[in-house]
Amino acid sequence: MMAVNTKTWVFKHLFDLAIVVVVLMIYPAEGLRVGFYEKSCPLAEAITKNVVKQTLAVSPSLSGPLLRMFYHDCFVRGCDASVLLNSPIKQAEKDAPPNKILRGYEVIEKVKSTIEIHCPEVVSCADIIALVSRDVVVETGGASWQVETGRRDGVTSSISEALDNLPPPFANISSLKSAFHQRGLDNKDLVVLSGAHTIGIAQCSSFIKRLYNFTGKGNQFSDPTMDPAYVAAMRKKCLENGPNNLVEMDPGSSKVFDEHYYDLVSKNRGLFQSDAALLDDIQTKTYVQTHKGGNSESFFKDFGVSMVKMGRIGVLTGHAGQIRKICSKIN
């Protein structure tokens, strides 16, 4: 595989390379710590917080995509900001269909360019994504956590790797658990991080199969695990052959980071099959049931812990990778 600033893209899936990637994800490199930029760039976190605050004040709909950017980055090649890289032939991670829902790349670049004024070539784009995700949660009503920093940026981004490594919205519980376990995350991390679906919107195309002809026996047959009343409501917004509309993932609470997502899942109103799948495992189901109708303090604490764990996946530290000057291209 070649770097994104070259004109030639080679797509190959070597077995031994895949093993190396998995090992790196399970056993992350050392070098991360809270306050990594305390001396080298003491304004980094404050700048990030201010940009996020200003952005969401005028564009609150960016909260969901910005939060999911961290997940979409870390699950492909580790947390190395590879999701931000551009490809001249549209073959980077951001060009993969699962990443089309992401928005807010300009927010990351704004944070980066502002930090560069104060601390040139010091703060990585990978760390900025991690800090932004925390600040988005805080700005939308969630609790803060200490973000470990010290990541460096990768130099490779592949559309095929994004397709291979991002669990789809129709994933079942077995494939979800497998994807998380391969990256050193457990069942609790799976159900906790799924709680991020409490903010943001989704395209009808990502779940429309649950509404029409789910069993292959006719359009009147929807996913039997989905609340019929919810199916009827969603059909009004997502016509079978209609436009690819946008709907709230957590109706009535899609702009607030809270535990309401678990209320929906417990009532069979999770939007995606991957949401509904959380009821198919005793551990994830127990968490859903425990956090429906309240207990936000417990969820907030757990979410911070799981985000820190996810932020350790396959990181580049020390002299690995680089500190990009512009997040969308390698130096």
ABEGO torsion letter per residue (X at the ends): XBBAABABBBBBBBAAAAAAAAAAAABBBBGBBBGAAAAABAAAAAAAAAAAAAAAAABAAAAAAAAAAAAAAAABGEBAGAAABBBAAGABAAABAAAAABBGAAAAAAAAAAAAAABBGABBAAAAAAAAAAAAAAAAGBBBBBBBBGBBBBABBBAAAAAAABBBAABBAAAAAAAAAAAGBBAAAAAAAAAAAABEBBBAAAAAAAABGAAGAEAABBBAABBAAAAAAAAAABBAABBBBBBBABBGAAABBBAAAAAAAAAGABABAAAAAAAABAAAAAAAAAABGEGAAAAAAAAAAAAAAAAABGBBBEABEBBBABAABBX
